[in-house]
Amino acid sequence: MRLIFGLFFTLFVTTIQSQTIQKFYDYNWIETLPANARFYAEIKKTDSGWHRSDYFLHEQNTIQMDGTYTDSSCKVANGVFYFFHPNKIIKYTGRYVNGKKQGLWLSYHNNRLMRDSTYYESGKQVGISLSWHPNGFLSDSNNVTNGIRTELSWFDDGYISSAGRYNSENKEIGKWQYFYRSGKLSSLETYDENGIILDKKYFDVNGNSMDTTNHDRVAEFPGGLKAWQKYLENKLYFPSQYKISNSDKAVVVIEFAVNEDGSIENVNVTTPFYEAFNSIAVDVIKKSPKWKPAFLHNRNVKYYHRQSVAFTQIEE
C-alpha cells in the first residue's frame, strides 16, 4: 500500500484568533505557504509578552523552540528560551533580557552530552567558557578579561590544538600557536592589536621549518561541488512507498563533519522529514568517498558542513 501525504500538516491547522499569529517557513527559515513548510510558528499574546513556539514539521511535529518576545514581530527576546534538536533533546537554553543574553547559557549535542557552558552579561561573554566535542572531550576553554579573550582548544582525542588571544572584535592578537595531533607545533603566528598578521613560521611534522605559503582551504569532495551534487543525485532515491500529494520534492537538511583524514563523521539530521527519507539521506552521506580535508594554519582540520538533500518525486 502506498502512503500518500501532503506537506501541510493538519495537526496545526486551527482557527486564527485575534491574539494568535501563525507562520510557516521552509527549510531555510524563509516564510512560505503551508504546502511548502518545514517549520511552523504559533505566536500568542500573553500577560508577559508574545509567547512563541516553533515546531519541526515531520512525522511527529516536535517542538523546535519555545520562548517569549516583547513584540509581535519577535525581534526582542525576553525571558527563558529553549531550543531543541529534532530528536527532542535540548539544543541550548538560557535567558534573554530585552534582546540580550543574560546569565548562564548551556548547549548540548544531540547525544545529550554537554556542548557549551557560557555566562553572559548584557549579551557579552564574561569569565570562563567551556566547550566539548560530541565524544565528551573538552573542545576549548576561553576566558574574557577586559574585552580580551584567551583561548585554548583541543582535538577530540584530548591533544592540544591551538592557544592564543582574541580582541573584542574576535580577531587574533599577539602570539598564536597551532599544533598537529602529535603535539608538535604546526604554525607560530604573530598578530598586531587589530588582528593583522605580522609574522608566521610553519613547521613540518618533524619540527623542521618550512615554506609559509598559504594553502588554506575548506574541505572539498573529490572533483568539487559538481561532482558532489552528481554523487548525491546518483545515490539518492525516492522511497517507493510514499507519494507527496501537493509538491514534487521533499528536503532533508543534514549536518556532518569532514575529519582531518577526509572521512565523514557526526552525520545528523537538523531538519527532518519522514524517517524513510531521513535514513536514506544519512546513509548516502555516511557512505560518501573521502573528501579532501580542510587545511588551516599549516595542518588538516575538521570541517563542518550543512547539506540540504532534495528528494524529487517522479510522476508515473
N, C-alpha and C positions, 0 to 999 in steps of 0.2 A: 504494500500500500504506500503510495506517495503522500508525504506530508506536505500540505500547502500552507504557507504562512505569509503574512504581509509584514512590512516594516513599520506599520502603525500598530503600536501595542495597546490594545483596548483596555488593559488594566488601568491606564492612567487617563482614559477619556471621561472627563467629568464636566459638569456644568460650571462655567466660569462665573464666579460671583464678583461683586464689586470690589472686594478686598483681596482677591486672589488673582495672580498673574501666572499664566502657563507659557513656557517657551520650549522649543525643540531645537536641537543642534546636531550637526553632522559630526563625523569622526574627527574633524579638525576644530571642533567647537565654534563653528560658524552657524549662525541661526538659519534654520531651514524649515521646510514644510514637514509635517508629521511623517509623511511617507518615506522621507529620506533620513529620518532622525536616528541617531545612535545614543543621544543623551536627552533627558527630559528634565526640566526645571519647574518647580512649583514654588511660588513666592507668595507668602501670606502676610497681611498686616496684623501685627500683634502689639501689645502694650509696650514691649521693649524694642520694637523696630520691625523691620521686614525680615521675616524668617524665611530662609531659602533652603530647599532640599533638592539636590541634583541626583539623578539616577542613571545608571547604565541601563540601556535598553537592550536586553538579550533574553535568554530563556527564563531567568529568574528575576530580572529587573531589580537588581540590588542597588543600594544607595551608594553614591559616589562622594557626596559632600553634604554637610549639614552645618549651618551657621546663620548668624543674624547680621543684617546691614542697617545703617541708619536711613537709607534711601531706597526707593522702589526700583531704581536702576541698578542697585547692588554695586555701587562704586566704593562705598566706605564701609569696610567690615568693622564690626564692633561686638565683641563677646568671644566666647569659646567656639572654636571651629574643629570639625572632624572631617578628615579626608580618608577615603578607603580604596584599597586595591579591589579589582574585580572579584577576588575570592573572599571578600568581606573582611579581610584583615585590615586594621587601621594602617594607613599610609603615613600620615602625620597629623598632629594635633597640637593646639596651642591657643593663645588668646590674642585678639586684636583690641586695641583701644584707639578709636577714631582712625581706623585705617592703617595703624602701625602695630607691628608685632610687639608684644609686651610679656615679659616673664619667660618661663621655660617652654620651649618647643621641642617636641620629641617626634622622631620619624622612625619607621620600621620597614624592613624588607618584607616581601610577601610571604616569606617563610617564618614570620613572626619575630625574627631576630632584630635587635636594635640597629638602626641605621645612623641616627644622628641625635645628639643632645646639645642644644644651644640655648643660651639665655640672651634675651633682648631687652633693651630699654629704649622706648620711643623709636622702634624699628631698626635699631643698630645693635649689632652683636657686642656683648660685653663679657669680659672674663674668658674662661676656658670653654672651648667647644670640642667635642669628641665625635668621630665618625667611625663606622665599622663596615667591613666588607660583608657580603652575604653569608660567608662561611664563619663569621664571628670574630675574625682577626681585626685588630684595630687598623683603620684606614688612614686617619690623620688626627692630629691634635693641634689646635691653634689657640693662641692667647692674645687678646686685644688689650693693649695698654696705650692710652693717649693717642688713639687712632691708628697705631701701628700693630699689625697682626703678624705674630711669629708662628711659623707652621713647620711641623714635622709630618711626613707622610711615609706610609709603609706599603709594601707589596702585600698580597693576600696570603703570603706564607710567613709574614712577620719580619721580613728583612727591610731595612731602611730604603726608601725610595728617593726622598728629597728633604732638604732643610733650607729655610731662608725666611725672609720677611716681606710683607706687602705694606704699601702705604694705604691711606684712607680711600684711594680710588682703585684699590685692588690691583695695583701694579707692583711687579717685583722691584725691590730696592736692596742695595747693599750686596753682600756676597751670598750666592746661592750654590748649593752643592746638589748634584744629581747622581744617582747610583745605579749600577747594574744589580740584578737579583743576587749576584755573588757577594755583594757588599763593596765591591771596588768602585771607585769614582768613574763616572762616565763623562761628566762635564762640570767645570768650575766656571761660574759666570758672575760678573760684577755689573751692577746697575746703579745709575745715579738716583737722586731722590724723586725724579719724575718718571722713573721706570724705563729710561733709555739705557740700553746696554753699552757698557764702556769697554769690556774685555771678556773673552771667553777662552777656555782651554778645554780641548777634547782629549779623551784617553781611551785606548782600546781595552779589551777585557783583561789584558795582562799588565795594565798600568802604564803603557808607553804612550807618549804624546803623539797626536795625530792631527791631520788636516781639520780645520774648523769650518769647512764649507757647510752651509746649512742645507740639510736634506730632510727637513721636517715635512711630514705628510700625514694625512688621515688614513685609516685603513681602507683598502680597496679590494673588491672582488677581482679575481684574475680576468683580465680583459676589460675591466672598467664597468661603468654604470650600465651600458647597453647589454653587456654580457650577463650582468646580474639580473636585469629585467628579463632577459631571454631565459635564464635558468628558472626563474620563478614561473614564467609563462609555460614552460615545458613540464614542470613538475606539479603545478597546482591543478586540481580538478574539482569540478562542482559535484558535491555529493548527490548521487542519483536518487536518493530517497526524498529529496527536498525540491520544492519549486516555489519561487518567490512570485507572489500574485500581483504586486504593484511596483516592481522595479526589475531591472535586468542585471543587477550585481549586488554582492554583499562584500563588505570590507571589514577585515580584522586588522587591528594595529598591534604590532609585535615590537618589543624592545629586546635587544640582545647585546652581548659583549663579544668583541673580537680580541682574543688573548694575544700575548706577546709573540706566540708562535704562529698566529693566524687562525687558530682553531676557534670554533663558535662555542660559547657557553652562556649560562644565565639567560636562557630564552624564556620570555614571559609575555603573556597576553596583557596588554594595557587597555585595549578597547575590544571587548569580546562580542561575539555574535552567538550563534548556536554552537554547541560543543563540537559537533562534527566538523564545522568549519575551523574552529579554534585548533582542534587537534591536527588537522591537515596542515594548517599554516605553520604551527610549531614544528611538526615533523619535517617539513620541507626545509625549513631554515636550519634545524639541527643537523640535517644531512648535507648541508652545503659543503662544497670543497673548501679547503683552507684559503683564507684571504691573505693578501699582502698586508702585514701588520702595520699599525700606525707607528710613526717614528718621531720622537721628540726629545730634545736635549741629548742627542747622540746615543739613544737606545730605543729599542722597541718598547711600546707602552700599550696598555689595554685601552680599547676604544669602544665606546657605547654608541649604538645605532638604533634609530627608530624607523620602522618599516611598515607602511600600510600595504596590506595584502588584499588584492581585489579578486573576488571570485565572480566570473562572468557567466551568466546563465544563457545557454544557447537554446533558442526556441526550436522545438521539434516540428 
